[in-house]
Amino acid sequence: MDIRIEHEKKVKTIKIAGNVSLMGIKDLRKLLEDLEGFEEIRIDLANVPYADSEFLNLIYGAYKRNPGKKIVLLNPGKFVSDLLDVTRIEQVFEIVRDTPLPSN
């Protein structure tokens, strides 16, 4: 898993590439614990083909620890979108897609 960070004013964008699972989540956990000074956190999932429940726990934990901060999930692919839908966590986060998912 590769992680890149971008800062723009009070917005922190975390761009992730690769599978997000328990094995490589330590660096991402650190980034989501250090949100001081940011009003909005964007997590770009365009290049994430797979994520597991540990990822969901991580982003939900960041949401609970940071009331008032907006967490936006960008461009989740089919697998991640299905995971968000099944767990109904999409009701907690704003999800933004540049392009619609294929309908199959």
C-alpha positions in Angstrom: 0.0 0.0 0.0 1.3 3.4 -1.0 0.1 6.6 0.7 0.6 10.2 -0.4 -0.5 13.3 1.6 -1.6 16.7 0.2 -2.4 19.8 2.3 -4.4 22.7 1.0 -5.4 25.3 3.6 -7.5 23.4 6.2 -8.0 20.3 4.0 -5.8 17.2 4.3 -6.1 14.7 1.4 -4.8 11.2 1.9 -4.3 9.3 -1.4 -4.1 5.6 -1.1 -3.0 3.1 -3.7 -3.1 -0.7 -3.2 -5.0 -3.0 -0.9 -5.9 -1.6 2.5 -5.9 -4.4 5.1 -4.6 -5.2 8.6 -1.1 -6.0 7.2 -0.3 -2.4 6.1 -2.6 -0.2 8.0 -0.2 1.1 10.6 0.9 4.2 8.6 -2.6 5.1 7.7 -3.6 4.8 11.3 -0.9 7.3 12.3 -2.1 9.8 9.6 -5.7 9.6 10.8 -4.6 10.2 14.4 -2.9 13.4 13.5 -5.7 15.6 12.2 -5.1 18.7 14.3 -5.5 21.9 12.4 -7.6 20.4 9.6 -11.3 20.9 9.1 -11.8 18.4 6.3 -10.1 15.1 5.7 -10.4 13.6 2.2 -9.5 9.9 1.7 -9.0 9.2 -2.0 -9.8 5.5 -2.7 -9.6 5.6 -6.5 -6.6 3.2 -6.5 -7.8 0.9 -3.8 -9.1 -2.4 -5.2 -9.6 -4.0 -1.8 -10.2 -2.9 1.8 -11.2 -5.0 4.8 -13.1 -4.3 8.1 -10.0 -3.0 9.7 -10.1 0.0 7.3 -13.7 0.6 8.2 -12.8 0.5 11.9 -10.0 2.9 11.3 -12.0 5.6 9.4 -15.0 5.3 11.8 -12.7 5.7 14.8 -11.2 8.8 13.2 -14.8 10.1 12.7 -15.7 9.4 16.4 -12.5 11.0 17.8 -12.8 14.1 15.7 -16.3 15.6 16.1 -16.8 18.5 13.8 -14.3 17.4 11.2 -15.7 16.5 7.9 -14.4 13.2 6.5 -15.0 12.6 2.8 -14.3 9.4 0.9 -13.3 10.0 -2.7 -13.9 7.7 -5.6 -14.3 4.3 -4.0 -14.2 1.5 -6.5 -16.8 -1.3 -6.8 -15.5 -3.6 -4.1 -14.9 -0.8 -1.6 -18.3 0.8 -2.4 -20.0 -2.6 -1.8 -18.2 -2.9 1.5 -19.4 0.6 2.5 -22.9 -0.2 1.4 -23.2 -3.6 3.2 -21.9 -2.1 6.4 -24.1 1.0 6.0 -21.1 3.1 6.9 -21.9 5.2 3.8 -24.5 6.9 5.9 -21.8 8.4 8.2 -19.4 9.7 5.5 -19.9 11.9 2.5 -18.9 9.9 -0.6 -17.8 11.8 -3.7 -17.3 10.1 -7.1 -15.7 11.7 -10.2 -17.3 9.1 -12.4 -20.3 6.8 -11.6 -19.7 3.1 -10.9 -20.5 0.6 -13.7 -24.0 -0.9 -13.2 -23.4 -4.7 -12.9 
